[in-house]
Amino acid sequence: MSIDIGSGELFLPLPDGRTMAYAEAGNISSKTVILHFHGLFTVGDASQTSPAILSKHVHFVAPTLPGWGNTSPPSPSTSYHDCITSDMTTLLFHLYPDSNGCDIKLYITGHAFGTVPAQILYGAPYDKFPFGRCISDVLLCGALSPFRYHKDYAKSMTWTSYIMAGPVSRYIPFNLVAHFIKFLLSRQGANTETAEASLRVQFDRMDQAEREVFSRWCERYGITPKDKGFMLMTPLLHSDWGFRPDALDEEHSRPRVLLAVSKDDDTCPMAYAHYLAANYKNARIKDIDGGHLSVEYQMDELWAEFLADES
C-alpha cells in the first residue's frame, strides 16, 4: 500500500491541448477516490490533507479548476459543464488506466464555488461522465444552487453578492461587473497590506467563540488567497449545468448528498442548501455554527462524519 501525505502539483495534458494541474495524497493505489474541488481564489491542494481522510487509506485527488492556477481555461467553444465532465473523465482514466469507468468508488466533494463542479458531475449524463455510476456520496460545503432554476436565489443575497453575481451582473452586458471587480482585486493584490485587509472583512464578522476556533485552525493550516479565474464565476452560476436538480432519475439520485451549511453564512446562504435538499432526493443538511469560513476549520469533523461508513 502506497501512502503519501501530500504530493506537489502535478500536470496532465488534456486531449484538447489544454493542461490540468492537480494534487493527490493518501493511498494513491486505492480504488476508493475522493475528488475534491476548491473554492474561489485558490487551487487544488493536497499538502495538508485531513488526518480523517488519511486514516481511511483512500486516494485524495484535488484538481485545479479551469481558469485557476496552472489549469487552462475552457476552450471558447466548450461549455463549462462539458469542460468539467471531459477534464475529470480524462483525469480519472489517467489515474486508473485499467478502469472501465465502473470499478472505483468515488466520493465527490466541494466547498463554496467548488460545489458547482461537484454538482455538475453528480448530475452529469453517464455518456458525458462515465464515472458518475461510481459515485457513492457527495459532500457540498457552503453549497451554491443553480440560479437558472432556483428562481428565488437573489432574495438571500447581500448587496455585494447581488451586484457581483446576482441579477445586476447578469443583465449588464459584456460581463462588465466582473471585469470591474477583477480590476479592483488586482489593485488590492498588488499591495499585501490592502489584500490582507480585504480578507479580514470576513474575519471581522466572527463572534468571539468563532474567532478562537478559527485561530486554532489558522495555526494548523494557514490561509493563502489567490486571485485567478474570477471571470468565469458569474456566467457559470447563471448557466446550464447540464441537468435539472428536480429531474434527476433514480440512478443519479442514488448517491447520498450531505449539505454542510454555516448558519450565519451570507456568501452561500442557507436558502441555497434548503433549495438543493428539496430537489435532490437523497440529501440532508448539517448545520454548522459560524459564518462563511467556519466550514473550513471544521473540516476534520466533517470528513470523519462523511467517511464514517468507509472501512
Sine and cosine of phi, psi and omega as CSV:
sin_phi,cos_phi,sin_psi,cos_psi,sin_omega,cos_omega
0.00,0.00,0.82,-0.57,-0.03,-1.00
-1.00,-0.08,0.87,-0.50,-0.02,-1.00
-0.91,-0.41,0.73,-0.68,0.01,-1.00
-0.72,-0.70,0.82,-0.57,-0.02,-1.00
-0.98,0.21,-0.10,1.00,0.08,-1.00
0.50,-0.87,0.94,-0.34,-0.03,-1.00
-1.00,0.05,0.19,-0.98,0.06,-1.00
-0.97,0.24,-0.12,-0.99,-0.04,-1.00
-0.95,0.33,0.72,-0.70,0.03,-1.00
-0.90,-0.43,0.34,-0.94,-0.07,-1.00
-0.75,-0.66,0.69,-0.73,-0.02,-1.00
-0.82,-0.58,0.89,-0.47,0.12,-0.99
-0.92,0.40,0.70,-0.71,-0.02,-1.00
-0.98,-0.22,0.39,-0.92,-0.09,-1.00
-0.86,0.51,-0.46,0.89,-0.04,-1.00
-1.00,0.01,0.20,0.98,0.04,-1.00
1.00,-0.02,-0.07,1.00,0.04,-1.00
-0.99,0.11,0.05,-1.00,0.02,-1.00
-0.77,-0.64,0.65,-0.76,0.11,-0.99
-0.91,-0.41,0.73,-0.69,0.16,-0.99
-0.99,-0.13,0.57,-0.82,0.05,-1.00
-0.39,-0.92,0.24,-0.97,0.07,-1.00
-0.72,-0.70,0.37,-0.93,-0.01,-1.00
-0.56,-0.83,0.37,-0.93,0.00,-1.00
-0.41,-0.91,0.10,-0.99,0.03,-1.00
1.00,0.08,-0.49,-0.87,0.02,-1.00
-1.00,0.06,0.99,-0.11,-0.13,-0.99
-0.95,0.30,-0.12,0.99,0.08,-1.00
-0.99,-0.13,-0.08,1.00,0.00,-1.00
-0.94,0.34,0.58,-0.81,0.09,-1.00
-1.00,-0.07,0.20,0.98,0.20,-0.98
-0.98,-0.22,0.88,-0.48,-0.21,-0.98
-0.83,-0.56,0.72,-0.69,0.19,-0.98
-0.97,-0.26,0.88,-0.48,0.06,-1.00
-0.97,-0.25,0.94,-0.33,-0.15,-0.99
-0.92,-0.40,0.73,-0.68,-0.03,-1.00
-0.94,-0.35,0.77,-0.64,-0.04,-1.00
-0.98,0.22,0.19,-0.98,0.05,-1.00
-1.00,-0.04,-0.30,-0.95,-0.01,-1.00
-0.94,0.35,0.46,-0.89,0.15,-0.99
0.89,0.47,0.53,0.85,0.09,-1.00
-0.44,-0.90,-0.11,-0.99,-0.05,-1.00
-0.68,-0.74,0.14,-0.99,0.08,-1.00
-0.90,0.43,0.79,-0.61,-0.10,-0.99
-0.61,-0.79,0.76,-0.66,0.04,-1.00
-0.85,-0.53,0.21,0.98,-0.11,-0.99
-0.97,0.26,-0.33,0.94,-0.02,-1.00
-0.80,-0.60,0.70,0.71,-0.05,-1.00
-0.87,0.48,0.68,-0.74,-0.07,-1.00
-0.86,0.50,0.65,-0.76,0.11,-0.99
-0.84,0.54,-0.47,0.88,0.03,-1.00
-0.90,0.43,-0.49,0.87,0.07,-1.00
-0.98,0.17,-0.74,0.67,-0.05,-1.00
-0.87,0.49,-0.54,0.84,-0.02,-1.00
-0.93,0.38,-0.32,0.95,0.00,-1.00
-1.00,-0.01,-0.09,1.00,0.04,-1.00
0.84,0.54,0.64,0.77,0.05,-1.00
-0.98,-0.19,0.15,-0.99,0.00,-1.00
-0.99,-0.13,0.91,-0.41,0.00,-1.00
-0.99,-0.15,0.83,-0.55,-0.04,-1.00
-0.82,-0.58,0.80,-0.60,-0.05,-1.00
-0.82,-0.58,1.00,-0.01,0.03,-1.00
-0.97,0.26,0.49,-0.87,0.16,-0.99
-1.00,0.04,0.78,-0.63,-0.12,-0.99
-0.94,0.33,0.38,-0.92,-0.01,-1.00
-0.82,0.57,0.76,-0.66,0.03,-1.00
1.00,0.03,-0.04,1.00,0.01,-1.00
-0.92,-0.40,0.52,-0.86,0.06,-1.00
0.79,0.62,-0.79,-0.61,-0.05,-1.00
-0.98,-0.18,0.23,0.97,0.10,-1.00
-1.00,-0.04,0.75,-0.66,-0.02,-1.00
-0.90,0.44,0.55,-0.84,0.12,-0.99
-0.93,0.37,0.27,-0.96,0.04,-1.00
-0.88,0.48,0.50,-0.87,0.12,-0.99
-0.89,0.46,0.56,-0.83,-0.05,-1.00
-0.83,0.56,-0.48,0.88,-0.05,-1.00
-1.00,0.01,0.01,1.00,-0.09,-1.00
-0.91,-0.40,0.75,-0.66,0.05,-1.00
-0.94,0.35,0.36,-0.93,-0.03,-1.00
-0.89,0.46,-0.68,0.73,-0.06,-1.00
-0.93,0.37,-0.56,0.83,0.09,-1.00
-0.94,0.34,-0.57,0.82,0.04,-1.00
-0.89,0.45,-0.71,0.70,-0.02,-1.00
-0.90,0.44,-0.75,0.67,-0.03,-1.00
-0.90,0.44,-0.63,0.77,0.02,-1.00
-0.93,0.37,-0.73,0.68,-0.04,-1.00
-0.88,0.47,-0.70,0.71,-0.06,-1.00
-0.96,0.29,-0.52,0.85,0.11,-0.99
-0.90,0.43,-0.70,0.72,0.03,-1.00
-0.89,0.46,-0.68,0.73,-0.02,-1.00
-0.88,0.47,-0.73,0.69,-0.05,-1.00
-0.93,0.36,-0.61,0.79,0.09,-1.00
-0.93,0.38,-0.52,0.86,0.08,-1.00
-0.91,0.40,-0.69,0.72,-0.02,-1.00
-0.96,0.27,-0.48,0.88,-0.03,-1.00
-0.77,-0.64,0.95,0.31,-0.12,-0.99
-0.90,0.44,-0.36,0.93,0.00,-1.00
-1.00,-0.07,0.08,1.00,-0.04,-1.00
-0.97,0.23,0.52,-0.85,0.12,-0.99
-0.98,-0.20,0.23,0.97,-0.01,-1.00
1.00,0.08,0.08,1.00,-0.08,-1.00
-0.73,-0.69,-0.07,1.00,-0.18,-0.98
-0.93,-0.36,0.39,0.92,0.16,-0.99
-0.87,-0.49,0.31,-0.95,0.11,-0.99
-0.96,-0.29,0.84,-0.54,-0.20,-0.98
-0.88,-0.47,0.81,-0.58,0.18,-0.98
-0.97,-0.26,0.77,-0.64,0.03,-1.00
-0.94,-0.34,0.79,-0.62,-0.02,-1.00
-0.66,-0.75,0.42,-0.91,0.05,-1.00
-0.28,-0.96,0.38,-0.93,0.03,-1.00
-0.83,-0.56,0.76,-0.65,0.07,-1.00
0.80,0.60,-0.89,-0.46,0.01,-1.00
-0.83,0.56,-0.53,0.85,0.01,-1.00
-0.92,0.40,-0.26,0.97,0.08,-1.00
-0.95,0.32,-0.31,0.95,0.02,-1.00
-0.94,0.35,-0.83,0.56,0.07,-1.00
-0.88,0.47,-0.52,0.86,0.05,-1.00
-0.88,0.47,-0.69,0.73,0.01,-1.00
-0.95,0.32,-0.56,0.83,0.05,-1.00
-0.85,0.52,-0.69,0.73,0.03,-1.00
-0.94,0.35,-0.63,0.78,0.01,-1.00
-0.85,0.52,-0.66,0.75,-0.06,-1.00
-0.99,-0.16,0.04,1.00,-0.10,-0.99
-0.93,0.38,0.63,-0.78,0.14,-0.99
-0.84,0.54,0.57,-0.82,-0.08,-1.00
-0.94,0.35,-0.37,0.93,0.09,-1.00
-0.96,0.28,-0.36,0.93,0.07,-1.00
-1.00,0.03,-0.62,0.78,-0.01,-1.00
-0.71,-0.70,1.00,0.08,-0.08,-1.00
-0.87,0.49,-0.43,0.90,0.02,-1.00
-0.96,0.30,-0.08,1.00,0.07,-1.00
-0.86,0.52,-0.51,0.86,0.04,-1.00
-0.92,0.39,-0.31,0.95,-0.03,-1.00
-1.00,0.00,-0.12,0.99,-0.09,-1.00
-0.92,0.39,0.81,-0.59,0.04,-1.00
-0.99,-0.11,-0.76,0.65,-0.05,-1.00
-0.55,-0.83,0.37,-0.93,0.01,-1.00
-0.75,-0.66,0.73,-0.68,0.06,-1.00
-0.89,-0.46,0.88,-0.48,0.01,-1.00
-0.88,-0.47,0.93,-0.38,-0.03,-1.00
-0.97,-0.25,0.88,-0.48,-0.07,-1.00
0.89,0.46,0.82,0.58,-0.18,-0.98
-0.94,0.33,0.57,-0.82,0.20,-0.98
-0.99,-0.17,0.59,-0.81,0.03,-1.00
-0.99,-0.14,0.34,-0.94,0.04,-1.00
-0.97,0.24,0.95,-0.32,-0.09,-1.00
-0.88,0.48,-0.40,0.92,0.00,-1.00
-0.88,0.48,-0.53,0.85,-0.05,-1.00
-0.92,-0.40,-0.41,0.91,0.04,-1.00
-1.00,0.09,1.00,0.00,-0.17,-0.99
-0.92,0.40,-0.43,0.90,-0.04,-1.00
-0.99,-0.15,0.34,0.94,-0.11,-0.99
-0.85,0.53,-0.58,0.82,-0.12,-0.99
-0.97,0.25,-0.31,0.95,-0.08,-1.00
-0.91,0.42,-0.41,0.91,-0.04,-1.00
-0.99,-0.17,0.07,1.00,-0.07,-1.00
-0.99,0.16,0.56,-0.83,0.25,-0.97
-0.96,0.30,0.21,-0.98,0.02,-1.00
-0.89,0.46,-0.59,0.81,0.02,-1.00
-0.88,0.47,-0.75,0.66,0.01,-1.00
-0.91,0.41,-0.59,0.81,-0.01,-1.00
-0.87,0.49,-0.63,0.78,0.00,-1.00
-0.98,0.20,-0.67,0.74,-0.07,-1.00
-0.94,0.33,-0.67,0.74,-0.15,-0.99
-0.74,-0.68,-0.04,1.00,-0.06,-1.00
-1.00,0.00,-0.41,-0.91,-0.06,-1.00
-0.85,0.53,-0.56,0.83,-0.02,-1.00
-0.86,0.51,-0.75,0.66,-0.03,-1.00
-0.92,0.40,-0.48,0.88,-0.05,-1.00
-0.96,0.30,-0.61,0.79,-0.15,-0.99
-0.99,-0.12,-0.23,0.97,0.14,-0.99
-0.98,0.18,0.82,-0.58,-0.16,-0.99
-0.94,0.33,0.28,-0.96,0.13,-0.99
0.89,0.45,0.37,0.93,0.03,-1.00
0.82,0.57,0.61,0.79,-0.12,-0.99
-0.91,0.41,-0.56,0.83,0.01,-1.00
-0.88,0.47,-0.72,0.70,0.01,-1.00
-0.90,0.44,-0.62,0.78,0.04,-1.00
-0.88,0.48,-0.68,0.73,-0.01,-1.00
-0.91,0.41,-0.69,0.73,0.00,-1.00
-0.91,0.42,-0.64,0.77,0.04,-1.00
-0.88,0.47,-0.62,0.78,0.05,-1.00
-0.88,0.47,-0.70,0.71,0.02,-1.00
-0.90,0.43,-0.68,0.73,0.00,-1.00
-0.90,0.44,-0.62,0.78,-0.01,-1.00
-0.92,0.40,-0.58,0.81,0.05,-1.00
-0.93,0.36,-0.65,0.76,0.03,-1.00
-0.92,0.40,-0.64,0.77,-0.03,-1.00
-0.91,0.41,-0.38,0.92,0.01,-1.00
-0.95,0.30,-0.29,0.96,0.01,-1.00
-0.87,-0.50,0.93,-0.37,-0.10,-0.99
-0.85,0.53,-0.69,0.72,-0.05,-1.00
-0.90,0.43,-0.63,0.78,0.01,-1.00
-0.93,0.37,-0.66,0.75,0.02,-1.00
-0.89,0.46,-0.68,0.73,0.01,-1.00
-0.90,0.43,-0.61,0.79,0.02,-1.00
-0.90,0.44,-0.60,0.80,0.03,-1.00
-0.90,0.43,-0.67,0.75,0.01,-1.00
-0.91,0.41,-0.54,0.84,-0.05,-1.00
-0.92,0.39,-0.26,0.96,0.06,-1.00
-0.83,0.56,-0.66,0.75,0.03,-1.00
-0.91,0.41,-0.66,0.75,-0.07,-1.00
-0.92,0.40,-0.60,0.80,-0.08,-1.00
-0.92,0.40,-0.25,0.97,0.01,-1.00
-0.99,0.12,-0.13,0.99,-0.07,-1.00
-0.98,0.21,0.54,-0.84,0.18,-0.98
-0.99,0.16,0.05,-1.00,-0.13,-0.99
-0.89,0.45,-0.69,0.73,-0.01,-1.00
-0.88,0.47,-0.66,0.75,0.00,-1.00
-0.93,0.38,-0.59,0.81,0.03,-1.00
-0.89,0.46,-0.64,0.77,-0.02,-1.00
-0.91,0.41,-0.69,0.72,0.04,-1.00
-0.90,0.44,-0.67,0.75,-0.01,-1.00
-0.90,0.44,-0.66,0.76,0.00,-1.00
-0.87,0.49,-0.66,0.75,0.03,-1.00
-0.90,0.43,-0.63,0.78,0.01,-1.00
-0.92,0.40,-0.66,0.75,0.01,-1.00
-0.87,0.49,-0.65,0.76,0.01,-1.00
-0.87,0.49,-0.54,0.84,-0.05,-1.00
-0.99,0.10,-0.67,0.74,-0.15,-0.99
-0.92,-0.40,-0.58,0.81,-0.09,-1.00
0.97,0.26,0.10,-1.00,-0.02,-1.00
-0.70,-0.72,0.71,-0.70,0.03,-1.00
-0.73,-0.69,1.00,0.04,0.00,-1.00
-0.95,0.32,0.58,-0.82,0.05,-1.00
-0.75,-0.66,0.33,-0.95,-0.08,-1.00
-0.76,-0.66,0.99,0.11,0.05,-1.00
-0.54,-0.84,0.48,-0.88,0.13,-0.99
0.98,0.22,0.19,0.98,-0.13,-0.99
-0.89,0.45,-0.50,0.86,-0.15,-0.99
-0.92,0.39,-0.33,0.94,-0.03,-1.00
-0.99,0.15,-0.29,0.96,-0.21,-0.98
-0.89,0.45,-0.86,0.50,-0.13,-0.99
-0.88,0.47,-0.74,0.67,0.05,-1.00
-0.85,0.53,-0.60,0.80,-0.01,-1.00
-0.91,0.41,-0.69,0.72,-0.04,-1.00
-0.87,0.50,-0.49,0.87,-0.03,-1.00
-0.99,-0.15,0.00,1.00,-0.12,-0.99
-1.00,-0.01,0.06,-1.00,0.13,-0.99
-0.97,0.24,0.81,-0.59,0.02,-1.00
-1.00,-0.04,0.10,0.99,0.06,-1.00
0.99,-0.11,-0.02,1.00,0.01,-1.00
-0.28,-0.96,0.25,-0.97,0.13,-0.99
-0.96,-0.26,0.76,-0.65,-0.01,-1.00
-0.85,0.53,-0.54,0.84,-0.06,-1.00
-1.00,-0.01,0.11,0.99,-0.07,-1.00
-0.82,-0.57,0.31,0.95,0.01,-1.00
-0.96,0.28,0.62,-0.79,0.01,-1.00
-0.98,0.22,0.04,-1.00,-0.09,-1.00
-0.90,0.44,-0.61,0.79,-0.01,-1.00
-0.91,0.42,-0.68,0.73,0.04,-1.00
-0.93,0.37,-0.45,0.90,-0.01,-1.00
-1.00,0.07,-0.05,1.00,-0.03,-1.00
-0.89,0.45,-0.71,0.70,-0.02,-1.00
-0.88,0.48,0.61,-0.79,0.08,-1.00
-0.98,0.21,0.63,-0.78,-0.01,-1.00
-0.88,-0.48,0.86,-0.51,0.06,-1.00
-0.97,-0.24,0.86,-0.51,-0.01,-1.00
-0.96,-0.27,0.96,-0.28,0.04,-1.00
-1.00,-0.08,0.87,-0.50,-0.10,-0.99
-0.73,-0.68,0.71,-0.71,0.04,-1.00
-0.99,0.11,0.72,-0.70,-0.12,-0.99
-0.89,0.46,-0.54,0.84,-0.07,-1.00
-0.94,-0.34,0.42,0.91,-0.01,-1.00
-0.98,0.17,0.92,-0.39,0.05,-1.00
-0.99,-0.17,0.04,1.00,0.10,-1.00
-1.00,0.00,-0.72,0.70,0.10,-1.00
-0.85,-0.53,0.99,0.14,-0.16,-0.99
-0.89,0.46,0.37,-0.93,0.02,-1.00
-0.85,0.52,-0.48,0.88,-0.01,-1.00
-0.85,0.52,-0.53,0.85,0.02,-1.00
-0.92,0.39,-0.70,0.71,0.03,-1.00
-0.90,0.44,-0.63,0.77,0.01,-1.00
-0.91,0.41,-0.60,0.80,0.08,-1.00
-0.88,0.47,-0.72,0.69,-0.02,-1.00
-0.91,0.41,-0.64,0.76,0.01,-1.00
-0.90,0.44,-0.51,0.86,0.01,-1.00
-0.97,0.22,-0.33,0.94,-0.08,-1.00
-0.94,-0.35,-0.45,0.89,0.11,-0.99
-1.00,0.04,0.83,-0.56,-0.22,-0.98
-0.95,0.32,-0.33,0.94,-0.10,-0.99
-0.82,-0.57,0.72,0.70,-0.11,-0.99
-0.90,-0.44,0.49,-0.87,0.13,-0.99
-0.63,-0.78,0.39,-0.92,-0.06,-1.00
-0.95,-0.31,0.67,-0.75,0.15,-0.99
-0.88,-0.47,0.89,-0.46,0.01,-1.00
-0.99,0.14,0.64,-0.77,0.03,-1.00
-0.79,-0.61,0.68,-0.73,0.05,-1.00
-0.95,0.32,0.59,-0.81,0.08,-1.00
0.92,-0.39,-0.09,-1.00,-0.02,-1.00
-0.99,-0.15,-0.41,-0.91,-0.16,-0.99
-0.86,0.52,-0.62,0.79,-0.08,-1.00
-0.99,0.13,-0.18,0.98,-0.13,-0.99
-0.90,0.44,-0.52,0.85,0.03,-1.00
-0.88,0.48,-0.63,0.78,-0.07,-1.00
-0.86,0.51,-0.68,0.73,-0.08,-1.00
-1.00,-0.10,0.24,0.97,0.19,-0.98
-0.88,-0.48,0.32,0.95,-0.09,-1.00
-0.92,0.39,-0.53,0.85,0.02,-1.00
-0.84,0.54,-0.70,0.71,0.01,-1.00
-0.93,0.38,-0.63,0.78,0.02,-1.00
-0.91,0.40,-0.69,0.72,0.03,-1.00
-0.87,0.50,-0.68,0.74,-0.01,-1.00
-0.88,0.48,-0.65,0.76,0.02,-1.00
-0.94,0.33,-0.69,0.72,-0.04,-1.00
-0.89,0.46,-0.60,0.80,-0.07,-1.00
-0.98,-0.18,0.32,0.95,-0.10,-1.00
-0.87,0.50,-0.52,0.85,-0.04,-1.00
-1.00,0.05,-0.06,1.00,-0.04,-1.00
-1.00,0.08,0.88,-0.48,-0.05,-1.00
-0.97,0.22,0.00,0.00,0.00,0.00
